[in-house]
Amino acid sequence: MKIGIAADHGGFELKQKLHSYLLTQGHDVIDFGATELNSADDYPDFVVPLARAVAAKEVERGIAVCGSGVGASVAANKINGARAALINDHFSAHQGVEDDDLNILCLGGRVAGNMLAQELVQSFLAARFTAEERHLRRLKKVQQLEK
Ligand code: RB5
């Protein structure tokens, strides 16, 4: 799968670890930065380009990391077509895709440990939107807000 990743300084270390992990899993990884640890950088500078790429379907899914995952989700959701959520549990990692067509997983580099983050990523990437009528109906109501 073609996966985009992005992080500010708060998520940089976890992003680097996830990048390596995704490669071992055979994914094609597009890294939207940061490319180096800079404690003065700002998450929108990396997360917004990632969200635009997900919305444009240039990548199939996105993973955005900041310190808490909050700023990343707030920024990503400003982009039409991006459906981002801060996830810290296994159930939401797959159910968010299955029911809500989540396309960007947001993680907190200062919150989630490496192994938890890996498992959340695995669960998120393995999940598929069910496209059941009730979920499509709800998604359409959300998409109406983008017009
Ligand atoms: C940066 O210090 C931190 O505020 C940011 O990474 C993130 O946690 C924002 O939600």
Backbone and ligand atoms as CSV (ligand in chain L), in Angstrom:
chain,resi,resn,atom,element,x,y,z
A,1,MET,N,N,0.855,-1.188,0.000
A,1,MET,CA,C,0.000,0.000,0.000
A,1,MET,C,C,0.899,1.249,0.000
A,2,LYS,N,N,0.426,2.318,-0.659
A,2,LYS,CA,C,1.192,3.564,-0.660
A,2,LYS,C,C,0.750,4.409,0.534
A,3,ILE,N,N,1.670,4.620,1.463
A,3,ILE,CA,C,1.331,5.278,2.727
A,3,ILE,C,C,2.120,6.582,2.860
A,4,GLY,N,N,1.434,7.660,3.232
A,4,GLY,CA,C,2.111,8.918,3.526
A,4,GLY,C,C,2.281,9.061,5.031
A,5,ILE,N,N,3.428,9.587,5.433
A,5,ILE,CA,C,3.647,9.822,6.863
A,5,ILE,C,C,4.156,11.249,7.058
A,6,ALA,N,N,3.881,11.797,8.243
A,6,ALA,CA,C,4.334,13.157,8.549
A,6,ALA,C,C,4.411,13.320,10.057
A,7,ALA,N,N,5.298,14.185,10.493
A,7,ALA,CA,C,5.407,14.465,11.934
A,7,ALA,C,C,6.138,15.775,12.162
A,8,ASP,N,N,5.804,16.416,13.272
A,8,ASP,CA,C,6.618,17.535,13.752
A,8,ASP,C,C,7.646,16.975,14.735
A,9,HIS,N,N,8.295,17.858,15.480
A,9,HIS,CA,C,9.328,17.400,16.426
A,9,HIS,C,C,8.765,16.491,17.517
A,10,GLY,N,N,7.498,16.732,17.893
A,10,GLY,CA,C,6.900,15.907,18.949
A,10,GLY,C,C,6.669,14.467,18.510
A,11,GLY,N,N,6.582,14.274,17.192
A,11,GLY,CA,C,6.316,12.932,16.670
A,11,GLY,C,C,7.451,12.384,15.836
A,12,PHE,N,N,8.537,13.166,15.747
A,12,PHE,CA,C,9.606,12.813,14.807
A,12,PHE,C,C,10.194,11.414,15.050
A,13,GLU,N,N,10.514,11.143,16.295
A,13,GLU,CA,C,11.163,9.858,16.601
A,13,GLU,C,C,10.233,8.689,16.268
A,14,LEU,N,N,8.975,8.821,16.636
A,14,LEU,CA,C,8.020,7.741,16.337
A,14,LEU,C,C,7.835,7.608,14.827
A,15,LYS,N,N,7.763,8.726,14.121
A,15,LYS,CA,C,7.624,8.657,12.642
A,15,LYS,C,C,8.782,7.876,12.026
A,16,GLN,N,N,9.989,8.146,12.497
A,16,GLN,CA,C,11.150,7.449,11.928
A,16,GLN,C,C,11.038,5.939,12.156
A,17,LYS,N,N,10.587,5.584,13.351
A,17,LYS,CA,C,10.440,4.151,13.679
A,17,LYS,C,C,9.339,3.530,12.819
A,18,LEU,N,N,8.238,4.263,12.657
A,18,LEU,CA,C,7.128,3.736,11.855
A,18,LEU,C,C,7.517,3.634,10.385
A,19,HIS,N,N,8.314,4.577,9.939
A,19,HIS,CA,C,8.793,4.528,8.544
A,19,HIS,C,C,9.517,3.200,8.290
A,20,SER,N,N,10.454,2.882,9.168
A,20,SER,CA,C,11.212,1.622,9.023
A,20,SER,C,C,10.266,0.428,9.109
A,21,TYR,N,N,9.349,0.490,10.050
A,21,TYR,CA,C,8.402,-0.622,10.225
A,21,TYR,C,C,7.573,-0.832,8.953
A,22,LEU,N,N,7.066,0.252,8.385
A,22,LEU,CA,C,6.226,0.151,7.183
A,22,LEU,C,C,7.004,-0.444,6.014
A,23,LEU,N,N,8.275,-0.088,5.913
A,23,LEU,CA,C,9.106,-0.653,4.844
A,23,LEU,C,C,9.273,-2.160,5.036
A,24,THR,N,N,9.469,-2.582,6.292
A,24,THR,CA,C,9.608,-4.033,6.537
A,24,THR,C,C,8.319,-4.772,6.184
A,25,GLN,N,N,7.193,-4.059,6.220
A,25,GLN,CA,C,5.908,-4.687,5.897
A,25,GLN,C,C,5.608,-4.621,4.399
A,26,GLY,N,N,6.546,-4.092,3.623
A,26,GLY,CA,C,6.402,-4.068,2.172
A,26,GLY,C,C,5.623,-2.886,1.626
A,27,HIS,N,N,5.377,-1.883,2.452
A,27,HIS,CA,C,4.633,-0.712,1.972
A,27,HIS,C,C,5.564,0.260,1.258
A,28,ASP,N,N,4.933,1.067,0.416
A,28,ASP,CA,C,5.626,2.135,-0.277
A,28,ASP,C,C,5.387,3.383,0.593
A,29,VAL,N,N,6.443,3.988,1.113
A,29,VAL,CA,C,6.268,5.079,2.081
A,29,VAL,C,C,6.697,6.420,1.494
A,30,ILE,N,N,5.788,7.383,1.540
A,30,ILE,CA,C,6.109,8.751,1.124
A,30,ILE,C,C,6.191,9.574,2.406
A,31,ASP,N,N,7.351,10.142,2.660
A,31,ASP,CA,C,7.571,10.883,3.907
A,31,ASP,C,C,7.427,12.385,3.638
A,32,PHE,N,N,6.432,13.003,4.270
A,32,PHE,CA,C,6.166,14.438,4.086
A,32,PHE,C,C,6.927,15.295,5.093
A,33,GLY,N,N,7.866,14.701,5.794
A,33,GLY,CA,C,8.673,15.417,6.771
A,33,GLY,C,C,8.041,15.363,8.151
A,34,ALA,N,N,8.711,15.904,9.100
A,34,ALA,CA,C,9.987,16.602,9.017
A,34,ALA,C,C,11.119,15.624,8.656
A,35,THR,N,N,12.158,16.176,8.035
A,35,THR,CA,C,13.274,15.327,7.655
A,35,THR,C,C,14.364,15.301,8.720
A,36,GLU,N,N,14.267,16.232,9.672
A,36,GLU,CA,C,15.225,16.230,10.785
A,36,GLU,C,C,14.530,16.774,12.023
A,37,LEU,N,N,15.095,16.449,13.170
A,37,LEU,CA,C,14.497,16.910,14.426
A,37,LEU,C,C,14.805,18.388,14.627
A,38,ASN,N,N,13.736,19.192,14.670
A,38,ASN,CA,C,13.888,20.634,14.872
A,38,ASN,C,C,12.798,21.047,15.855
A,39,SER,N,N,13.203,21.372,17.064
A,39,SER,CA,C,12.215,21.619,18.122
A,39,SER,C,C,11.369,22.862,17.871
A,40,ALA,N,N,11.725,23.633,16.844
A,40,ALA,CA,C,10.949,24.852,16.537
A,40,ALA,C,C,9.984,24.642,15.377
A,41,ASP,N,N,9.892,23.416,14.844
A,41,ASP,CA,C,9.005,23.251,13.680
A,41,ASP,C,C,7.540,23.159,14.110
A,42,ASP,N,N,6.642,23.253,13.121
A,42,ASP,CA,C,5.198,23.342,13.374
A,42,ASP,C,C,4.458,22.234,12.629
A,43,TYR,N,N,3.610,21.510,13.334
A,43,TYR,CA,C,2.954,20.341,12.713
A,43,TYR,C,C,2.142,20.646,11.450
A,44,PRO,N,N,1.479,21.820,11.311
A,44,PRO,CA,C,0.706,22.008,10.066
A,44,PRO,C,C,1.590,21.960,8.812
A,45,ASP,N,N,2.856,22.343,8.952
A,45,ASP,CA,C,3.738,22.381,7.780
A,45,ASP,C,C,3.971,20.992,7.176
A,46,PHE,N,N,3.762,19.961,7.954
A,46,PHE,CA,C,3.973,18.589,7.464
A,46,PHE,C,C,2.655,17.841,7.306
A,47,VAL,N,N,1.763,18.095,8.240
A,47,VAL,CA,C,0.500,17.349,8.255
A,47,VAL,C,C,-0.432,17.802,7.130
A,48,VAL,N,N,-0.461,19.091,6.843
A,48,VAL,CA,C,-1.377,19.583,5.801
A,48,VAL,C,C,-0.982,19.037,4.415
A,49,PRO,N,N,0.294,19.081,4.023
A,49,PRO,CA,C,0.648,18.452,2.734
A,49,PRO,C,C,0.294,16.960,2.689
A,50,LEU,N,N,0.467,16.274,3.800
A,50,LEU,CA,C,0.075,14.852,3.856
A,50,LEU,C,C,-1.436,14.721,3.652
A,51,ALA,N,N,-2.202,15.537,4.358
A,51,ALA,CA,C,-3.667,15.451,4.253
A,51,ALA,C,C,-4.126,15.766,2.827
A,52,ARG,N,N,-3.477,16.729,2.201
A,52,ARG,CA,C,-3.828,17.057,0.800
A,52,ARG,C,C,-3.540,15.860,-0.107
A,53,ALA,N,N,-2.444,15.174,0.129
A,53,ALA,CA,C,-2.087,14.015,-0.691
A,53,ALA,C,C,-3.069,12.865,-0.471
A,54,VAL,N,N,-3.516,12.694,0.749
A,54,VAL,CA,C,-4.510,11.646,1.017
A,54,VAL,C,C,-5.822,12.011,0.327
A,55,ALA,N,N,-6.245,13.260,0.477
A,55,ALA,CA,C,-7.508,13.702,-0.127
A,55,ALA,C,C,-7.462,13.577,-1.651
A,56,ALA,N,N,-6.294,13.827,-2.226
A,56,ALA,CA,C,-6.132,13.737,-3.691
A,56,ALA,C,C,-5.876,12.302,-4.144
A,57,LYS,N,N,-5.843,11.384,-3.212
A,57,LYS,CA,C,-5.592,9.957,-3.464
A,57,LYS,C,C,-4.208,9.708,-4.084
A,58,GLU,N,N,-3.280,10.611,-3.775
A,58,GLU,CA,C,-1.894,10.377,-4.211
A,58,GLU,C,C,-1.239,9.317,-3.328
A,59,VAL,N,N,-1.749,9.212,-2.113
A,59,VAL,CA,C,-1.386,8.093,-1.235
A,59,VAL,C,C,-2.707,7.493,-0.734
A,60,GLU,N,N,-2.673,6.205,-0.402
A,60,GLU,CA,C,-3.923,5.545,-0.007
A,60,GLU,C,C,-4.336,5.870,1.426
A,61,ARG,N,N,-3.354,5.942,2.308
A,61,ARG,CA,C,-3.626,6.258,3.719
A,61,ARG,C,C,-2.522,7.165,4.239
A,62,GLY,N,N,-2.830,7.854,5.334
A,62,GLY,CA,C,-1.841,8.717,5.965
A,62,GLY,C,C,-1.666,8.388,7.440
A,63,ILE,N,N,-0.468,8.648,7.921
A,63,ILE,CA,C,-0.178,8.522,9.349
A,63,ILE,C,C,0.496,9.824,9.767
A,64,ALA,N,N,-0.140,10.542,10.709
A,64,ALA,CA,C,0.369,11.846,11.132
A,64,ALA,C,C,0.678,11.791,12.626
A,65,VAL,N,N,1.867,12.218,12.974
A,65,VAL,CA,C,2.292,12.136,14.373
A,65,VAL,C,C,2.728,13.516,14.859
A,66,CYS,N,N,2.198,13.926,16.009
A,66,CYS,CA,C,2.748,15.081,16.715
A,66,CYS,C,C,2.927,14.644,18.170
A,67,GLY,N,N,3.120,15.569,19.065
A,67,GLY,CA,C,3.386,15.150,20.440
A,67,GLY,C,C,2.234,14.367,21.044
A,68,SER,N,N,1.041,14.924,20.892
A,68,SER,CA,C,-0.151,14.270,21.444
A,68,SER,C,C,-0.995,13.590,20.378
A,69,GLY,N,N,-0.844,14.007,19.138
A,69,GLY,CA,C,-1.724,13.561,18.049
A,69,GLY,C,C,-2.916,14.498,17.866
A,70,VAL,N,N,-3.097,15.418,18.802
A,70,VAL,CA,C,-4.258,16.321,18.744
A,70,VAL,C,C,-4.092,17.353,17.630
A,71,GLY,N,N,-2.984,18.074,17.656
A,71,GLY,CA,C,-2.766,19.108,16.643
A,71,GLY,C,C,-2.795,18.517,15.242
A,72,ALA,N,N,-2.210,17.345,15.084
A,72,ALA,CA,C,-2.182,16.691,13.766
A,72,ALA,C,C,-3.599,16.418,13.287
A,73,SER,N,N,-4.469,15.940,14.174
A,73,SER,CA,C,-5.837,15.625,13.740
A,73,SER,C,C,-6.629,16.897,13.455
A,74,VAL,N,N,-6.426,17.915,14.273
A,74,VAL,CA,C,-7.126,19.185,14.045
A,74,VAL,C,C,-6.738,19.756,12.674
A,75,ALA,N,N,-5.454,19.778,12.396
A,75,ALA,CA,C,-4.972,20.348,11.123
A,75,ALA,C,C,-5.432,19.511,9.932
A,76,ALA,N,N,-5.284,18.208,10.006
A,76,ALA,CA,C,-5.610,17.341,8.864
A,76,ALA,C,C,-7.090,17.445,8.501
A,77,ASN,N,N,-7.937,17.565,9.515
A,77,ASN,CA,C,-9.378,17.590,9.245
A,77,ASN,C,C,-9.865,18.889,8.612
A,78,LYS,N,N,-8.993,19.864,8.476
A,78,LYS,CA,C,-9.354,21.107,7.766
A,78,LYS,C,C,-9.356,20.894,6.258
A,79,ILE,N,N,-8.757,19.796,5.819
A,79,ILE,CA,C,-8.650,19.549,4.378
A,79,ILE,C,C,-9.825,18.686,3.930
A,80,ASN,N,N,-10.580,19.178,2.927
A,80,ASN,CA,C,-11.712,18.402,2.410
A,80,ASN,C,C,-11.236,17.033,1.928
A,81,GLY,N,N,-11.934,16.017,2.358
A,81,GLY,CA,C,-11.587,14.660,1.928
A,81,GLY,C,C,-10.676,13.935,2.899
A,82,ALA,N,N,-10.085,14.691,3.813
A,82,ALA,CA,C,-9.255,14.051,4.842
A,82,ALA,C,C,-10.170,13.674,6.002
A,83,ARG,N,N,-10.026,12.460,6.476
A,83,ARG,CA,C,-10.782,12.014,7.658
A,83,ARG,C,C,-9.759,11.463,8.642
A,84,ALA,N,N,-9.398,12.340,9.577
A,84,ALA,CA,C,-8.308,12.025,10.498
A,84,ALA,C,C,-8.831,11.871,11.914
A,85,ALA,N,N,-8.203,10.987,12.669
A,85,ALA,CA,C,-8.576,10.855,14.084
A,85,ALA,C,C,-7.364,10.441,14.902
A,86,LEU,N,N,-7.326,10.996,16.094
A,86,LEU,CA,C,-6.320,10.591,17.068
A,86,LEU,C,C,-6.774,9.269,17.664
A,87,ILE,N,N,-5.940,8.276,17.531
A,87,ILE,CA,C,-6.300,6.918,17.956
A,87,ILE,C,C,-5.293,6.409,18.989
A,88,ASN,N,N,-5.830,5.904,20.073
A,88,ASN,CA,C,-4.960,5.309,21.090
A,88,ASN,C,C,-5.389,3.899,21.484
A,89,ASP,N,N,-6.382,3.365,20.778
A,89,ASP,CA,C,-6.831,2.008,21.124
A,89,ASP,C,C,-7.073,1.193,19.861
A,90,HIS,N,N,-6.951,-0.091,20.013
A,90,HIS,CA,C,-7.022,-1.029,18.896
A,90,HIS,C,C,-8.398,-1.024,18.220
A,91,PHE,N,N,-9.462,-1.010,19.018
A,91,PHE,CA,C,-10.821,-1.042,18.448
A,91,PHE,C,C,-11.034,0.129,17.481
A,92,SER,N,N,-10.694,1.336,17.935
A,92,SER,CA,C,-10.923,2.511,17.086
A,92,SER,C,C,-10.031,2.509,15.854
A,93,ALA,N,N,-8.865,1.895,15.955
A,93,ALA,CA,C,-7.932,1.868,14.819
A,93,ALA,C,C,-8.543,1.161,13.618
A,94,HIS,N,N,-9.325,0.105,13.860
A,94,HIS,CA,C,-9.949,-0.555,12.699
A,94,HIS,C,C,-11.400,-0.115,12.496
A,95,GLN,N,N,-12.114,0.121,13.592
A,95,GLN,CA,C,-13.522,0.507,13.446
A,95,GLN,C,C,-13.658,1.879,12.776
A,96,GLY,N,N,-12.679,2.749,13.011
A,96,GLY,CA,C,-12.710,4.071,12.379
A,96,GLY,C,C,-12.668,3.968,10.862
A,97,VAL,N,N,-11.952,2.977,10.366
A,97,VAL,CA,C,-11.908,2.750,8.911
A,97,VAL,C,C,-13.188,2.051,8.465
A,98,GLU,N,N,-13.555,1.003,9.160
A,98,GLU,CA,C,-14.706,0.179,8.750
A,98,GLU,C,C,-16.002,0.989,8.689
A,99,ASP,N,N,-16.230,1.836,9.680
A,99,ASP,CA,C,-17.500,2.568,9.750
A,99,ASP,C,C,-17.413,3.988,9.185
A,100,ASP,N,N,-16.281,4.647,9.410
A,100,ASP,CA,C,-16.200,6.092,9.116
A,100,ASP,C,C,-15.265,6.419,7.960
A,101,ASP,N,N,-14.684,5.386,7.359
A,101,ASP,CA,C,-13.754,5.573,6.245
A,101,ASP,C,C,-12.578,6.478,6.626
A,102,LEU,N,N,-12.124,6.305,7.839
A,102,LEU,CA,C,-10.938,7.025,8.321
A,102,LEU,C,C,-9.778,6.818,7.346
A,103,ASN,N,N,-9.134,7.914,6.950
A,103,ASN,CA,C,-8.005,7.731,6.028
A,103,ASN,C,C,-6.681,8.284,6.569
A,104,ILE,N,N,-6.738,8.936,7.721
A,104,ILE,CA,C,-5.482,9.389,8.347
A,104,ILE,C,C,-5.492,9.004,9.828
A,105,LEU,N,N,-4.517,8.238,10.202
A,105,LEU,CA,C,-4.344,7.837,11.603
A,105,LEU,C,C,-3.410,8.844,12.256
A,106,CYS,N,N,-3.872,9.445,13.357
A,106,CYS,CA,C,-3.022,10.386,14.092
A,106,CYS,C,C,-2.575,9.746,15.394
A,107,LEU,N,N,-1.307,9.922,15.680
A,107,LEU,CA,C,-0.720,9.305,16.872
A,107,LEU,C,C,0.045,10.358,17.664
A,108,GLY,N,N,0.144,10.118,18.958
A,108,GLY,CA,C,0.930,10.991,19.827
A,108,GLY,C,C,2.288,10.363,20.105
A,109,GLY,N,N,3.313,10.998,19.601
A,109,GLY,CA,C,4.665,10.477,19.809
A,109,GLY,C,C,5.099,10.514,21.274
A,110,ARG,N,N,4.431,11.379,22.051
A,110,ARG,CA,C,4.764,11.466,23.476
A,110,ARG,C,C,3.766,10.672,24.319
A,111,VAL,N,N,2.877,9.967,23.628
A,111,VAL,CA,C,1.816,9.246,24.332
A,111,VAL,C,C,1.897,7.740,24.062
A,112,ALA,N,N,1.920,7.385,22.781
A,112,ALA,CA,C,1.901,5.969,22.405
A,112,ALA,C,C,3.328,5.431,22.321
A,113,GLY,N,N,3.566,4.308,22.931
A,113,GLY,CA,C,4.865,3.642,22.813
A,113,GLY,C,C,5.035,3.049,21.423
A,114,ASN,N,N,6.261,2.694,21.082
A,114,ASN,CA,C,6.546,2.205,19.729
A,114,ASN,C,C,5.736,0.979,19.337
A,115,MET,N,N,5.631,0.030,20.256
A,115,MET,CA,C,4.943,-1.210,19.899
A,115,MET,C,C,3.430,-0.997,19.792
A,116,LEU,N,N,2.880,-0.190,20.685
A,116,LEU,CA,C,1.445,0.123,20.582
A,116,LEU,C,C,1.201,0.831,19.244
A,117,ALA,N,N,2.040,1.800,18.928
A,117,ALA,CA,C,1.868,2.549,17.681
A,117,ALA,C,C,1.925,1.607,16.474
A,118,GLN,N,N,2.847,0.686,16.504
A,118,GLN,CA,C,2.975,-0.290,15.406
A,118,GLN,C,C,1.699,-1.110,15.262
A,119,GLU,N,N,1.173,-1.557,16.377
A,119,GLU,CA,C,-0.044,-2.378,16.325
A,119,GLU,C,C,-1.249,-1.557,15.873
A,120,LEU,N,N,-1.305,-0.299,16.270
A,120,LEU,CA,C,-2.403,0.565,15.828
A,120,LEU,C,C,-2.314,0.784,14.318
A,121,VAL,N,N,-1.094,0.990,13.849
A,121,VAL,CA,C,-0.873,1.180,12.406
A,121,VAL,C,C,-1.281,-0.076,11.636
A,122,GLN,N,N,-0.868,-1.209,12.149
A,122,GLN,CA,C,-1.185,-2.486,11.491
A,122,GLN,C,C,-2.708,-2.674,11.385
A,123,SER,N,N,-3.382,-2.382,12.468
A,123,SER,CA,C,-4.822,-2.545,12.521
A,123,SER,C,C,-5.529,-1.563,11.574
A,124,PHE,N,N,-5.055,-0.321,11.576
A,124,PHE,CA,C,-5.596,0.729,10.694
A,124,PHE,C,C,-5.415,0.340,9.225
A,125,LEU,N,N,-4.240,-0.134,8.875
A,125,LEU,CA,C,-3.951,-0.438,7.468
A,125,LEU,C,C,-4.669,-1.699,6.988
A,126,ALA,N,N,-4.925,-2.610,7.893
A,126,ALA,CA,C,-5.585,-3.864,7.490
A,126,ALA,C,C,-7.095,-3.679,7.330
A,127,ALA,N,N,-7.626,-2.614,7.909
A,127,ALA,CA,C,-9.079,-2.417,7.898
A,127,ALA,C,C,-9.549,-1.810,6.575
A,128,ARG,N,N,-10.782,-2.127,6.217
A,128,ARG,CA,C,-11.410,-1.589,4.994
A,128,ARG,C,C,-12.788,-1.017,5.347
A,129,PHE,N,N,-13.154,0.047,4.653
A,129,PHE,CA,C,-14.491,0.635,4.821
A,129,PHE,C,C,-15.529,-0.393,4.372
A,130,THR,N,N,-16.551,-0.609,5.181
A,130,THR,CA,C,-17.548,-1.634,4.828
A,130,THR,C,C,-18.516,-1.153,3.748
A,131,ALA,N,N,-18.659,0.162,3.627
A,131,ALA,CA,C,-19.604,0.762,2.651
A,131,ALA,C,C,-21.035,0.294,2.884
A,132,GLU,N,N,-21.353,-0.086,4.109
A,132,GLU,CA,C,-22.749,-0.442,4.410
A,132,GLU,C,C,-23.609,0.822,4.319
A,133,GLU,N,N,-24.877,0.605,3.989
A,133,GLU,CA,C,-25.773,1.731,3.694
A,133,GLU,C,C,-25.754,2.788,4.789
A,134,ARG,N,N,-25.818,2.361,6.048
A,134,ARG,CA,C,-25.893,3.355,7.134
A,134,ARG,C,C,-24.591,4.152,7.257
A,135,HIS,N,N,-23.487,3.504,6.934
A,135,HIS,CA,C,-22.201,4.214,7.022
A,135,HIS,C,C,-22.040,5.188,5.850
A,136,LEU,N,N,-22.502,4.753,4.679
A,136,LEU,CA,C,-22.466,5.653,3.517
A,136,LEU,C,C,-23.358,6.869,3.753
A,137,ARG,N,N,-24.512,6.616,4.357
A,137,ARG,CA,C,-25.456,7.711,4.646
A,137,ARG,C,C,-24.813,8.728,5.593
A,138,ARG,N,N,-24.131,8.224,6.617
A,138,ARG,CA,C,-23.492,9.121,7.592
A,138,ARG,C,C,-22.313,9.865,6.956
A,139,LEU,N,N,-21.562,9.144,6.161
A,139,LEU,CA,C,-20.415,9.753,5.495
A,139,LEU,C,C,-20.871,10.875,4.557
A,140,LYS,N,N,-21.979,10.633,3.853
A,140,LYS,CA,C,-22.507,11.672,2.948
A,140,LYS,C,C,-22.868,12.930,3.741
A,141,LYS,N,N,-23.434,12.742,4.931
A,141,LYS,CA,C,-23.794,13.900,5.770
A,141,LYS,C,C,-22.552,14.668,6.197
A,142,VAL,N,N,-21.484,13.953,6.429
A,142,VAL,CA,C,-20.214,14.610,6.776
A,142,VAL,C,C,-19.674,15.336,5.547
A,143,GLN,N,N,-19.746,14.661,4.391
A,143,GLN,CA,C,-19.209,15.259,3.159
A,143,GLN,C,C,-19.981,16.511,2.743
A,144,GLN,N,N,-21.260,16.558,3.105
A,144,GLN,CA,C,-22.057,17.766,2.808
A,144,GLN,C,C,-21.443,19.002,3.462
A,145,LEU,N,N,-20.798,18.803,4.581
A,145,LEU,CA,C,-20.195,19.922,5.329
A,145,LEU,C,C,-18.977,20.494,4.606
A,146,GLU,N,N,-18.489,19.743,3.633
A,146,GLU,CA,C,-17.297,20.190,2.919
A,146,GLU,C,C,-17.664,21.081,1.732
A,147,LYS,N,N,-18.981,21.236,1.474
A,147,LYS,CA,C,-19.390,22.018,0.293
A,147,LYS,C,C,-19.590,23.492,0.648
L,1,RB5,C1,C,4.692,20.477,19.956
L,1,RB5,O1,O,5.429,20.832,21.056
L,1,RB5,C2,C,3.349,19.906,20.326
L,1,RB5,O2,O,2.509,20.905,20.783
L,1,RB5,C3,C,2.760,19.210,19.136
L,1,RB5,O3,O,3.619,18.206,18.736
L,1,RB5,C4,C,1.427,18.499,19.337
L,1,RB5,O4,O,1.414,17.764,20.499
L,1,RB5,C5,C,0.231,19.312,19.199
L,1,RB5,O5,O,-0.891,18.792,19.339
